[in-house]
């Protein structure tokens, strides 16, 4: 039974860290057969980072659900040969290594696509394939600095701040996943395979641009001294916690004023229209904040709901899985891991009624499916055992 829109698509995942693994995980949860290749011994270095339980890190488990995993030494000629065999069976090959690395291994896009014209070959880079920074290493924090994300998050004194989440990695992954499905769709229309490249720098700048780069959008307009980022609605303190309230429309602002007994602000010329409230945010926010501190979060939320004011009480990380809306809509699931035990994970995002997605398997142990995959290629078990004995696979 077909259980995902990408059922029947095979993807060879030659990626590490986050930008590549997250992209291929999304596709795995949409039904693709994703085979992750790692080095014997240590594997993807994300296996050693973050919260760990029984030898499994939450971050590796979170970026690699739904995949089969094999361990192959690509420094050995036989290891490269095995990867090439796998690519011959695949629809997509994805890597996020620095420019030139796959070429030196004999796995570059020109060579692979010459042998397999229908292959969608995907390169995810940090800064791009050309330019003065093409060969610079790139992690999410580096890209937040280079792309403008850190500057956009500057505090009131102008000090740049990093978002404490791999936002550039994951933005790149979401972009790559969409481009991969677009390339597969083009192949179905007779275009054939192609080389698809996406850089973290490009994806991150494009993601930030619509609302975060307004000040530099218009070439014939001087850059404003008051950035749009300064008027972003803050998280606000209540008597017993925090709440986020956004009032873009007049009706929403009027509802907030009624709840907080600030009706005088409705007729105040400084706050008459959305543009006025944005320009005079420095005067408006303290008035609202002072009123909010007299309310309990849940009591306030009830009245805001009645008035139709967009809001949410700030959940702690420990509260997310208990949120009534999260529970009611079944956004999370619990799965069994062979060594880590019970794990809480998000269900695949999106509901497709004809090709439903599903949680297939947790992230693989290092080399968990090596024998299964190589035997599936037609190699005798004795040969596979010999490769393992010689350290070519694990």
C-alpha positions as CSV (number, residue, x, y, z in Angstrom):
1,X,0.0,0.0,0.0
2,X,1.4,3.4,-1.0
3,X,1.7,5.5,2.2
4,X,3.4,8.7,1.1
5,X,3.6,11.0,-1.9
6,X,7.3,10.1,-2.5
7,X,6.8,6.3,-2.1
8,X,9.1,4.6,-4.6
9,X,11.7,7.5,-4.7
10,X,15.2,6.5,-3.4
11,X,17.5,9.1,-2.0
12,X,21.1,8.7,-1.1
13,X,21.9,10.9,1.8
14,X,25.6,11.8,2.0
15,X,25.1,14.7,4.4
16,X,26.1,15.6,8.0
17,X,25.0,18.2,10.6
18,X,21.6,19.7,10.0
19,X,20.9,21.4,6.6
20,X,21.2,18.2,4.6
21,X,19.9,15.7,7.2
22,X,16.8,17.7,7.9
23,X,16.0,18.1,4.2
24,X,16.2,14.3,3.6
25,X,14.3,13.6,6.8
26,X,11.4,15.6,5.5
27,X,11.4,13.6,2.3
28,X,11.7,10.3,4.2
29,X,8.6,11.1,6.2
30,X,6.9,11.8,2.9
31,X,7.6,8.2,1.8
32,X,11.0,8.3,0.2
33,X,13.5,5.5,0.8
34,X,16.4,7.5,2.3
35,X,19.7,5.8,2.8
36,X,22.1,7.7,5.0
37,X,25.8,7.1,4.5
38,X,28.1,7.6,7.4
39,X,31.7,7.0,8.2
40,X,32.5,3.8,10.3
41,X,33.4,4.4,13.9
42,X,32.0,7.9,14.6
43,X,29.4,8.6,12.0
44,X,27.7,11.9,11.6
45,X,29.3,14.2,14.3
46,X,25.8,15.2,15.4
47,X,25.7,11.8,17.1
48,X,28.0,13.3,19.8
49,X,26.3,16.6,20.3
50,X,23.5,17.7,22.6
51,X,21.3,15.9,25.0
52,X,22.2,12.2,25.2
53,X,20.3,9.2,26.5
54,X,21.7,5.6,26.2
55,X,24.1,6.7,23.5
56,X,21.6,8.6,21.4
57,X,21.5,12.4,21.1
58,X,18.2,14.1,20.7
59,X,19.5,16.3,17.9
60,X,20.7,13.4,15.7
61,X,17.5,11.5,16.4
62,X,15.5,14.7,15.5
63,X,17.2,15.2,12.2
64,X,17.3,11.7,10.9
65,X,14.0,10.0,11.5
66,X,12.6,7.7,8.8
67,X,16.0,6.8,7.3
68,X,18.0,3.6,6.8
69,X,21.6,4.0,7.8
70,X,24.8,2.4,6.5
71,X,28.5,2.9,7.4
72,X,31.0,3.0,4.6
73,X,34.6,4.1,4.5
74,X,34.7,6.4,1.4
75,X,38.5,6.7,1.8
76,X,38.7,3.1,0.6
77,X,38.3,2.5,-3.2
78,X,35.8,-0.3,-2.4
79,X,33.8,2.0,-0.2
80,X,33.5,4.6,-3.0
81,X,32.5,1.8,-5.4
82,X,29.7,0.8,-3.0
83,X,28.4,4.4,-2.9
84,X,28.5,4.5,-6.7
85,X,26.5,1.3,-6.8
86,X,23.9,2.9,-4.6
87,X,23.7,6.0,-6.7
88,X,23.0,3.8,-9.7
89,X,19.8,2.7,-8.0
90,X,18.8,6.2,-6.8
91,X,16.6,9.0,-8.0
92,X,18.4,11.6,-5.8
93,X,21.9,12.1,-4.4
94,X,22.3,14.7,-1.7
95,X,25.5,16.0,-0.1
96,X,26.4,19.1,1.9
97,X,30.2,18.8,1.9
98,X,32.5,21.6,1.0
99,X,32.9,22.4,-2.7
100,X,35.4,20.0,-4.4
101,X,35.1,17.2,-1.9
102,X,32.8,14.9,-3.9
103,X,34.8,15.6,-7.0
104,X,37.9,14.3,-5.3
105,X,36.0,11.2,-4.3
106,X,34.9,10.6,-7.9
107,X,31.3,11.4,-6.8
108,X,31.0,14.9,-8.3
109,X,28.0,16.1,-10.3
110,X,29.5,16.0,-13.7
111,X,30.7,12.4,-13.4
112,X,27.6,11.1,-11.7
113,X,25.1,12.8,-14.0
114,X,27.1,11.6,-17.1
115,X,26.6,8.1,-15.8
116,X,23.0,8.6,-14.6
117,X,21.3,11.3,-16.7
118,X,18.0,10.9,-14.8
119,X,19.7,11.6,-11.4
120,X,18.8,14.7,-9.4
121,X,22.1,15.6,-7.9
122,X,21.9,18.0,-4.9
123,X,24.7,20.1,-3.5
124,X,24.1,22.1,-0.4
125,X,26.9,24.6,0.4
126,X,27.5,27.2,3.0
127,X,28.5,30.3,1.0
128,X,28.1,29.0,-2.5
129,X,30.1,27.2,-5.1
130,X,32.1,30.4,-6.2
131,X,33.2,33.6,-4.7
132,X,35.8,34.5,-2.0
133,X,34.1,32.6,0.7
134,X,33.1,29.5,-1.3
135,X,35.5,27.2,0.7
136,X,34.8,28.7,4.1
137,X,33.3,26.3,6.7
138,X,29.8,27.2,7.7
139,X,27.6,26.4,10.7
140,X,24.3,27.9,11.5
141,X,25.7,30.6,13.9
142,X,28.2,31.6,11.2
143,X,25.4,31.9,8.7
144,X,23.2,33.9,11.0
145,X,26.0,36.4,11.2
146,X,26.7,36.5,7.5
147,X,23.0,36.6,6.3
148,X,21.8,39.5,8.4
149,X,19.8,37.4,10.8
150,X,22.0,38.3,13.8
151,X,21.8,42.0,13.0
152,X,18.1,41.8,12.6
153,X,17.8,40.4,16.1
154,X,19.9,43.2,17.6
155,X,18.9,44.2,21.1
156,X,17.8,47.8,22.1
157,X,21.5,48.8,22.4
158,X,22.3,47.6,18.9
159,X,24.2,44.5,19.9
160,X,23.6,41.6,17.4
161,X,22.0,38.5,18.8
162,X,21.8,34.9,17.6
163,X,18.5,33.0,17.5
164,X,19.0,30.1,19.8
165,X,17.9,27.6,17.1
166,X,19.4,26.4,13.9
167,X,17.2,28.7,11.8
168,X,19.6,29.0,8.9
169,X,20.3,25.3,8.7
170,X,16.6,24.5,8.8
171,X,15.6,27.2,6.3
172,X,18.1,25.8,3.9
173,X,16.8,22.3,4.5
174,X,13.2,23.3,3.8
175,X,14.3,25.1,0.7
176,X,16.3,22.1,-0.5
177,X,13.5,19.7,0.1
178,X,11.1,21.8,-1.9
179,X,13.6,22.2,-4.7
180,X,14.2,18.4,-4.8
181,X,10.5,17.7,-5.2
182,X,10.4,20.4,-7.9
183,X,13.3,18.7,-9.8
184,X,11.6,15.3,-9.5
185,X,8.4,16.9,-10.9
186,X,10.3,18.4,-13.8
187,X,11.9,15.0,-14.5
188,X,8.4,13.5,-14.7
189,X,7.6,16.0,-17.4
190,X,10.6,14.8,-19.4
191,X,13.3,17.2,-18.4
192,X,15.5,14.5,-17.1
193,X,17.8,14.8,-14.1
194,X,19.7,17.9,-13.1
195,X,22.3,19.4,-10.8
196,X,20.5,21.3,-8.0
197,X,22.5,23.7,-5.8
198,X,21.4,25.7,-2.8
199,X,23.6,27.7,-0.5
200,X,22.8,28.4,3.1
201,X,23.7,32.1,2.5
202,X,21.1,32.4,-0.3
203,X,18.4,30.5,1.5
204,X,18.9,32.5,4.7
205,X,18.9,35.9,3.0
206,X,15.9,35.1,0.9
207,X,14.1,33.9,4.1
208,X,14.9,37.1,6.0
209,X,14.2,39.4,3.1
210,X,10.5,40.1,2.9
211,X,10.0,41.5,6.4
212,X,13.5,41.7,7.7
213,X,15.2,43.7,4.9
214,X,12.5,46.3,4.2
215,X,15.0,49.2,4.9
216,X,17.2,48.2,2.0
217,X,14.5,47.1,-0.5
218,X,13.9,50.4,-2.2
219,X,17.1,51.7,-3.9
220,X,15.7,55.2,-4.4
221,X,14.6,55.6,-0.7
222,X,17.1,56.5,2.0
223,X,17.6,53.9,4.7
224,X,15.3,54.7,7.6
225,X,16.9,55.6,10.9
226,X,14.1,53.6,12.6
227,X,14.3,50.0,11.5
228,X,11.2,47.9,11.0
229,X,12.7,45.4,13.4
230,X,12.4,47.9,16.2
231,X,8.6,47.9,16.0
232,X,8.2,44.1,16.2
233,X,5.7,43.2,18.9
234,X,7.5,42.1,22.1
235,X,6.8,39.2,24.3
236,X,5.0,40.9,27.2
237,X,5.1,40.2,31.0
238,X,1.9,39.4,32.9
239,X,1.5,38.9,36.6
240,X,2.5,35.3,36.5
241,X,4.2,34.7,33.2
242,X,4.5,35.9,29.6
243,X,2.2,36.4,26.6
244,X,2.5,37.3,23.0
245,X,-0.1,39.7,21.6
246,X,-0.2,41.1,18.0
247,X,-2.7,43.7,16.9
248,X,-2.1,44.6,13.3
249,X,-5.8,45.5,12.5
250,X,-7.7,48.4,14.1
251,X,-10.4,46.0,15.4
252,X,-7.7,43.9,17.2
253,X,-6.1,46.9,18.8
254,X,-9.5,48.2,19.9
255,X,-10.3,44.8,21.5
256,X,-7.0,44.9,23.4
257,X,-7.7,48.4,24.7
258,X,-11.1,47.3,25.9
259,X,-9.7,44.3,27.7
260,X,-7.0,46.4,29.4
261,X,-9.4,49.3,30.2
262,X,-7.3,51.5,27.9
263,X,-10.2,52.8,25.8
264,X,-8.7,56.3,25.7
265,X,-6.0,55.0,23.4
266,X,-8.6,54.1,20.8
267,X,-9.2,57.8,20.1
268,X,-5.6,58.9,20.7
269,X,-4.3,60.4,17.4
270,X,-0.9,58.8,18.1
271,X,-2.4,55.3,17.8
272,X,-5.3,55.9,15.4
273,X,-4.1,53.7,12.5
274,X,-1.6,50.8,12.2
275,X,1.1,53.0,10.7
276,X,0.7,55.5,13.6
277,X,1.0,52.7,16.2
278,X,4.1,51.4,14.4
279,X,5.8,54.8,14.4
280,X,4.8,55.5,18.0
281,X,5.6,52.1,19.4
282,X,8.0,53.5,21.9
283,X,5.1,55.4,23.5
284,X,2.5,52.7,23.1
285,X,4.4,49.7,24.5
286,X,5.0,51.0,28.0
287,X,1.3,51.8,28.4
288,X,0.2,48.3,27.4
289,X,3.0,46.6,29.4
290,X,2.0,48.4,32.6
291,X,-1.6,47.3,32.2
292,X,-0.7,43.7,31.4
293,X,1.3,43.3,34.6
294,X,-1.9,43.3,36.6
295,X,-3.3,40.3,34.8
296,X,-2.8,36.5,35.1
297,X,-1.9,35.0,31.7
298,X,-4.8,32.6,31.5
299,X,-7.4,35.0,32.7
300,X,-6.1,37.6,30.2
301,X,-6.1,35.0,27.4
302,X,-9.8,34.2,28.0
303,X,-10.8,37.8,27.5
304,X,-8.6,38.3,24.5
305,X,-10.2,35.3,22.9
306,X,-13.6,36.9,23.4
307,X,-12.5,40.1,21.8
308,X,-10.8,38.3,18.8
309,X,-7.3,39.6,19.7
310,X,-4.5,37.3,18.3
311,X,-2.5,36.1,21.3
312,X,-0.8,33.1,22.9
313,X,0.5,32.4,26.4
314,X,4.2,31.6,26.2
315,X,4.7,27.9,26.8
316,X,7.8,26.6,28.4
317,X,9.7,23.9,26.5
318,X,8.4,21.4,29.1
319,X,4.8,22.4,28.5
320,X,4.6,22.1,24.7
321,X,3.5,18.5,24.7
322,X,0.8,19.2,27.3
323,X,-0.7,22.2,25.4
324,X,-4.4,21.4,24.8
325,X,-4.3,22.3,21.2
326,X,-1.2,20.2,20.6
327,X,-2.9,17.3,22.3
328,X,-6.2,17.7,20.5
329,X,-4.6,17.8,17.1
330,X,-2.2,15.0,17.7
331,X,0.9,16.9,16.6
332,X,3.2,14.7,18.6
333,X,3.7,11.0,18.8
334,X,5.7,8.5,21.0
335,X,7.9,5.9,19.3
336,X,10.2,3.1,20.4
337,X,13.9,3.4,19.8
338,X,16.1,0.2,20.0
339,X,18.5,1.8,22.6
340,X,17.0,5.1,23.7
341,X,13.6,3.6,24.6
342,X,10.4,5.7,24.3
343,X,10.9,9.0,22.4
344,X,8.5,11.9,21.8
345,X,8.7,13.2,18.2
346,X,6.6,15.4,15.9
347,X,4.3,13.7,13.4
348,X,5.2,14.4,9.8
349,X,3.9,17.9,9.0
350,X,0.9,18.2,6.7
351,X,-2.1,15.9,6.1
352,X,-2.5,14.4,2.7
353,X,-5.7,12.4,2.3
354,X,-4.7,10.3,-0.7
355,X,-1.1,9.7,0.2
356,X,-0.8,10.0,4.0
357,X,2.5,10.4,5.6
358,X,3.6,8.3,8.6
359,X,6.3,7.8,11.1
360,X,8.2,4.9,9.5
361,X,11.2,4.4,11.9
362,X,13.4,6.3,14.3
363,X,16.8,7.5,13.3
364,X,19.1,4.6,12.5
365,X,21.9,3.3,14.7
366,X,25.3,3.7,13.1
367,X,25.5,1.1,10.3
368,X,22.1,-0.5,11.4
369,X,21.1,-1.3,7.8
370,X,24.4,-1.9,6.1
371,X,24.0,-5.6,5.6
372,X,20.3,-5.2,4.5
373,X,21.3,-2.5,1.9
374,X,24.3,-4.3,0.5
375,X,22.6,-7.6,0.2
376,X,19.8,-5.7,-1.5
377,X,22.4,-4.6,-4.1
378,X,23.1,-8.3,-4.8
379,X,26.2,-8.8,-2.8
380,X,26.7,-12.2,-1.1
381,X,26.6,-12.2,2.7
382,X,30.2,-13.6,2.7
383,X,31.4,-10.6,0.7
384,X,29.7,-8.2,3.0
385,X,31.2,-10.0,6.0
386,X,34.7,-9.7,4.4
387,X,34.1,-5.9,3.9
388,X,33.3,-5.6,7.5
389,X,36.3,-7.6,8.6
390,X,38.5,-5.2,6.6
391,X,36.9,-2.1,8.0
392,X,35.4,-0.9,4.7
393,X,31.9,-1.0,6.2
394,X,30.4,-1.2,9.7
